[in-house]
Amino acid sequence: MIESYLSRLKGELRVPRRLRARILDESRDHLLELVAGGMSEEEAVRSFGAPDALAREFHEQLAGRSARRASALSGVLLLVLAVLAVSTPATPADTAIAFFAAQVALVGGVLALARSLRYRGAVPPSALRDIYKANAVTLACTAGVAVSFSGAGVVRAALALATIAAAATLARSIARARRVPAGAPEGDAFDDLLAFAPPRLERPALVVAGWIRRHPWLFCALFAAACGLAVGFGHIVTDGGFSGNALDISRAILLLAAIEGSAVVLGYLALGGVLGIRRSRA
């Protein structure tokens, strides 16, 4: 009866051969331990549950571990991006795409890490798709930075290697997730971030998140304006300060703010739904 059960379990497992053999060996050992402890083979097999249900549990565990691994590599990509940003002088010719791609990579990478770290145990199947989407966006944007940014050869090569490693890990993770029935997402990006809020800030954070969900485009406009002004003032400060013609400085700030703000709005329009930042809620 044990061998018959393991044969059916083998037919349900969709994992690499060596891993499948290890799962079957460990299952056999555990079943035999139950029998040695006084159970009949029928009782031991019944305690394991149906083979398809047990195989689904293995698939979910493997998919969750792979998702965490992919998110960890996204974190590594963000660190390499940070090193690249501080070690390479900015040149107008090649940093426009890299500058905006790096910002999107930061958002995607943070969400991927938050979603992976939010669950201490198994990652729910409903969260896997969001994790993979966030990792894929981070990976694509990081690749864009590696291609469009010049200088810092060693750091740029490290970014390219890290991107390739992350791509391989993400592909393996997605392949494993295909064995898990995909469920509808149970929350959005704000739920993932709220999971890390300190207890004393949880209530006001819920209020803010609720307001954002009710007014997503107003939130987008305010956030875009804040990012634009931050970039505008930051550029003026790093470019010599506020000495000079006040009108020219104001025009430069407004121009940079308009460019950055427009990029934020376009990014929100294109990727807000993909990253789960903008999601319709019943």
N, C-alpha and C positions, 0 to 999 in steps of 0.2 A: 504493500500500500504506500509506503514511503517513496519507493522508487517511481511508482506511478504518479504520485503527486509531484515529485521533482521533474518528471518528464513533461507534465503539463505546465509547470512553472517555467521550464526552459523554453517551451513554445511561446509563452507570453512575454518573455524578456526581450527587449530590443536594445541591447547594449553590446559593446565590443566583446569578442569571444573570450578573452582572458578574464574580463570582469564577470561575464556570465558564469564561467567555470568557478570563479571564487565565490560568487553568491550561492551557487548550487552546493558547493562543498560546505560552506558555512551553514547553510540551511539543513543539509543532511546531518551534520554534526549536532546541531541543536535539536533536531527531531530525535536522533538516537539518544541524546542525553535525557530527553523527556521520557522516552521508552524505558531507559535504564532507571529512571526515577520512579517507575511504577505505572506510567500511563500505557494504555494500549496504543498500537500504531494508529488506530482510527481516532482515538482521542487526541493524540499528538498532532495529527494532520488537521483535525478540526480546529485545534487551538491556533493554527497558523492562518486560518481563513482561506477564502477562495484564491486559487493561483492568480487569476487576473487582478484581483484587488491587491495582493501582495506585490505583484509586478508593478502595478501603478504606483504603489508607495516607493519602490526603488526608483522608478522613473522620476518621480517628483523630487526625491532627495538628490538625485544626480543633477537634475535641472537646476535646483536651488543652489547647489555647490558651484556649478558652472557659472551661474549668474553672478554669484559673489566674486568668483575669480575674475570674470570679465570686468566687473565694476572696480575691483582692486587695480587692474591694469589701467582702467580709465583714470584712476587716481594718480598712477605713475605718469601717465601722459600729461596730466595737469601740472605735475611737478616739473617735468621736462620743459613744458611750455613756459613755466615761470622762470626757469633758468635761462631759456632762450630769450625771454623778454628783457631780462636785466643784463644779459651779456652781449647783446647785439645792438649796435646803434640803429636807431630808427631812420629809415630813408623813405621819402615820400613815394619813390618809384615802386617799391615792392611791399609796403606794409598795409595798404588799404584793405586788400582781401584778407591778409593775415590778421590784421587788427580786429576786424569784425568776426572772422571765423574763430579766433581765440575766445572772444566773448561768448559765442554760442557754445563752444566746446566747454567753457567753464560752467555754464548753466546745465548742459547735458551731463557733464561729469559729476557735478554736485548732486543732481537728482538721482543719477545711477547709484552713487555711493549711499545716499540717504535711503533709497528704497531697499538696497541690499542689507544695510545695517539696521534698518527698522525692525526686521524680524530676527529674533535671537535663535529661533528654532528653524523649522522648515519654512521655506518661502511659499506662500500660497500660489497656486497655479494662476489665479487671477492677476497676480502682480508681476508674473514673469514677462509678459509682453511689454509692459511699461519699462521694465528694467532693460530689456534688450533694445527697445527703441531709443532710450536715453544713451545707452552705450554706443549704438550705431551712429547717432548724431554726433557724439563726442569724437568717435573714430573718424568720421567723414570730415569734420571740421579740422581735426588735428592733421589729417592728411593734406588738407588745403593749406594749412600753415606751413607744413614741411615743403610743399611744392612752391609756394609763393614767396617765402621769406629767404632772403639772401644772407650771406655771412655766417659766422660762428659755425664753421664746418663740423667740428666735433659734436657740438650740441645738436646741430641739425641732423647729423647722422644718427645720434642717439634717439632723436625724436622719430626718425624714419624706422629704426629698428623696433622701438617700442610700439609704433603704430602697426607694424607687421605682426608682432607678437600678439597684440591686442586683437587684430583682425582674425588671426587663427583661433584664438581662444573664444572670441565671440561666435565664429562660425560653428565651432564644436558645441558651444552652449545652445545655440539656436537649433542645431540638429537634435540635441537631447530634449529640448523643450517641445519639439514636435511630437514626442511620445506622450506628452501630458495634455489632456483635454483642456483647451483654453477657455477660461471663464471670463465673463464681462468684468472690467475693472471695478473694484469696490470703492474707489475713492479717487482723489486727484493729487497733484503735486503738493498741495497745501496740507493734505492729510499726512503725507510722508514727512514733511518738514515739521508739522505740529507734534509729531511723535517725539521730537527731541526738545520740545519746549520745556523749560523748568516748570515745576508745578505751580509756582506763584504767578507765572506769566501765561499759564495755559488758558485761563478765561479771557483775558484781553486778546490773546492770539486768535482764539476762536472767533471773537467778534470781528477782528480785522479780516480773517479769512472769509467769514460769512459776507462781509461787505464786498470783498473782491469778487466773490462768486456771483453776487447780484449785479455788480457793475464792472464786468471784465474789461470793457473798452475804455471806461473812464480810468480804471487802474492802469491800463496800458498807456494811456495818454500821459498820466501823471508820472509814471515810471520812465517813459521815454523822455519827458521834459527834464526830469532829475538827472538821468544819464547824460543827456545832451549838455546841460549846464555844467555838470561835473567834468566832462571832457573838455568843454570850452575853457573853463577857468583853469583846469589842470594844464592845458597846453600853454596858456598865457603865462602861468607861473613858471613852468619849466623852460619857456622860451625867453626869459629875461625879465619877467615881472610886469607890473602895470605902469612902468614909466613910458611916456610917449603920449601920443594923441589919444585922448579918451574916446573920441568917436570911432577912430580906427580900431581900437581895442574892443569896443562894444560890437562893432560890425564883425570882427573876427570871432568873438565869442558866440554871437548869434548864428554865424555861418556854420561853425563847428557843431553847435548845439542842434541846428537843423539837420545836418548830415547824420549825426549820431542818433538823434531822435527818430528820424525817418528809418534808419536801419533797424532800430529797436521795434518800431511798429511793423515793419515788413517781416522781421523775424517772428514776432508774435502772431502775425497773420499766417505765416507759412508753417511754423513749428509749434505754435501754442497747443493745438490739438494733438499733435504727434507726441509731445512731451507730457501731456496730461495737465498742462497749466490752465488751459481753457477747455472745459468739458461740460457738456450739458448734464444737468442733474435732475432726476425725477423729483 
